[in-house]
Amino acid sequence: MSGIQHFKYLTNMTGYAASKKVPAPKIAVMATGLLLLLSGLSVILGVYTFYAFIALAVFLVVTAFVMHDFWRQEDHNMKMMEMHQMLKNMALAGASLMALMISDWPFSL
């Protein structure tokens, strides 16, 4: 769903990425949306799952620190929202690495 949302809400996500000083924000949003779509399909279909889980983990960790910089927020509500999003990304990155440890991905189609 997140990959689809990158394209569905491209204008809004590009603005958010630009506000975080991401270089070439529109291209970055489209590239990460494609990464999420391809990685998700790879996991669902059970093909190249090793690379899919690595790509997801790297994406999630980088995104956590670049996009969800709660330590820079001055507004308490924004700080809490960004911290929540960062911790969510880190938990999902950990889950991706845990799934990577399963040699045969048994949950694919």
HELIX and SHEET records of a PDB file:
HELIX    1   1 SER A    2  LYS A    8  1                                   7    
HELIX    2   2 LEU A   10  SER A   19  1                                  10    
HELIX    3   3 PRO A   25  LEU A   45  1                                  21    
HELIX    4   4 THR A   49  MET A   67  1                                  19    
HELIX    5   5 PHE A   70  ARG A   72  5                                   3    
HELIX    6   6 HIS A   76  LEU A  100  1                                  25    
END                                                                             
